[in-house]
Amino acid sequence: MIDSKKIIVALDYNNDKDVLKFIDNIDPNLCRLKIGKELFTKYGPKTILELHDKGFEIFLDLKFHDIPTTVYKACISALSLNVWMLNIHLSGGFDMARAAMNAKKDCQSNSILIGVTVLTSLTDDDCIKIYGHKRLDQLKRLKDIGIDANVDGFVCSPYDIAILRAD
């Protein structure tokens, strides 16, 4: 079956009233919504619940990155909100990614859990300073972590898709 909701609308707002006004103009049958750090930090789960009440599925874009136990517990909390999709940052390592997937399994969630690879803003120079290798090498390392941890998918730059599909 082809998913009719291929569009994900980013709710990059800092005011919940603006969010509710905006979503009155879009059809929940045609798209899903992304809630990021700013909106979630300011308004928390309340916004997700309000959007669910209006029929929207939510991608909670918080890029969890911490010690495995903390990410496990954060994922349990996020998945309890019945989000459609959640992400982690794979630079947290295999144990952290596995802990996130264990959270999904333990709470019997059907949510999609995806791994962020290299942030699109990072250049080769940034990656060398941070990770000790060029961007492409780091992308491949994070891809391997995600595959080994069995994440459901990846977040990446469109330029990185061919690398993630390789092998």
C-alpha positions in Angstrom: 0.0 0.0 0.0 1.3 3.4 -0.9 1.3 6.0 1.9 -0.8 8.9 0.9 0.8 11.1 3.6 4.3 11.6 2.2 4.4 15.3 3.2 5.7 16.2 6.6 5.0 19.8 7.6 7.5 21.3 10.0 5.8 23.3 12.8 8.7 25.7 13.4 6.7 27.9 15.6 7.4 29.2 19.1 3.7 29.9 19.9 1.1 27.3 20.3 -1.7 29.6 19.2 0.0 30.1 15.9 0.3 26.4 15.5 -3.4 25.8 16.1 -4.3 28.7 13.7 -2.0 27.2 11.0 -3.3 23.6 11.2 -6.9 24.8 10.8 -5.9 25.3 7.2 -4.4 21.9 6.4 -6.0 18.4 6.1 -4.6 15.7 8.4 -5.4 13.2 5.7 -2.8 14.7 3.4 0.2 15.2 5.7 1.9 14.6 9.0 3.4 17.2 11.3 6.9 17.6 12.7 7.4 19.0 16.2 10.9 20.0 17.0 12.9 21.1 20.0 11.6 24.7 20.3 7.9 23.9 20.2 8.2 20.8 22.4 10.5 22.4 24.9 8.1 25.3 25.4 4.7 23.5 25.3 5.6 19.8 25.9 3.2 16.9 25.3 0.2 19.2 25.4 0.8 20.2 21.8 1.1 16.7 20.6 -2.2 15.7 22.3 -4.0 18.7 20.8 -2.7 17.8 17.4 -3.7 14.2 17.8 -7.2 15.4 18.7 -7.4 17.2 15.3 -6.4 13.9 13.6 -2.7 14.6 12.9 0.2 12.1 13.1 3.3 13.5 14.7 7.0 13.2 14.0 8.7 14.2 17.2 12.1 15.5 16.1 14.1 15.7 19.3 17.3 13.8 18.1 17.8 12.1 21.5 21.6 11.8 22.2 22.7 10.8 25.7 23.7 7.8 27.7 21.8 4.6 26.8 19.7 4.6 30.0 18.6 8.2 29.6 17.7 7.7 25.9 15.8 4.5 26.7 13.7 6.3 29.3 13.2 9.4 27.0 12.1 7.1 24.2 9.6 5.3 26.5 8.2 8.7 27.4 8.0 10.0 23.8 6.6 6.7 22.5 3.9 6.8 25.2 2.6 9.9 23.4 1.7 7.7 20.4 3.9 9.6 18.0 4.1 8.4 14.5 7.9 8.8 14.3 10.7 9.6 16.7 14.4 10.2 16.1 17.7 9.7 17.8 21.2 10.9 16.9 23.4 8.0 16.0 26.5 9.7 17.1 25.4 8.5 20.6 26.7 5.1 19.6 25.5 1.6 19.2 24.5 1.0 22.8 22.4 4.2 22.8 20.8 3.3 19.5 20.1 -0.2 20.8 18.6 1.2 24.0 16.2 3.3 21.9 15.1 0.3 19.9 14.7 -1.7 23.1 12.4 1.1 24.4 10.3 0.7 21.2 10.1 -3.0 21.7 9.4 -2.9 25.4 6.5 -0.5 25.1 5.2 -2.4 22.1 5.1 0.7 20.0 4.4 0.8 16.2 6.1 4.1 15.9 9.0 4.5 13.5 12.4 5.1 15.1 14.9 6.7 12.8 18.6 7.6 13.3 20.1 11.0 12.4 23.4 10.6 10.7 25.7 13.6 10.1 24.0 16.9 10.6 23.5 18.7 7.2 25.3 21.8 8.6 28.5 19.9 9.2 31.4 20.2 6.7 34.4 18.0 6.2 36.4 20.4 8.4 33.7 20.2 11.1 33.7 16.4 11.0 37.4 16.2 11.2 37.4 18.4 14.3 34.6 16.6 16.0 35.0 13.0 14.9 38.5 12.8 13.5 37.4 11.9 9.9 35.7 13.5 6.9 32.0 13.7 6.6 31.6 10.8 4.3 33.6 8.5 6.6 31.5 9.6 9.6 28.3 9.0 7.6 29.3 5.5 6.9 30.2 4.8 10.5 26.8 6.1 11.7 25.0 4.2 9.0 26.7 1.0 10.3 25.6 1.8 13.9 22.1 2.3 12.7 22.0 -0.9 10.8 23.6 -2.9 13.6 21.0 -1.4 16.1 18.2 -2.2 13.6 16.8 1.4 13.4 13.8 1.8 11.1 15.4 4.4 8.9 17.8 7.3 8.6 17.7 11.1 8.5 20.2 12.5 6.1 21.0 15.1 3.5 19.6 14.3 0.1 23.2 14.1 -1.1 23.8 11.2 1.3 21.0 8.9 0.1 23.1 7.0 -2.3 25.7 6.2 0.5 23.0 5.0 2.8 21.4 2.8 0.1 24.8 1.3 -0.8 25.5 -2.3 0.3 
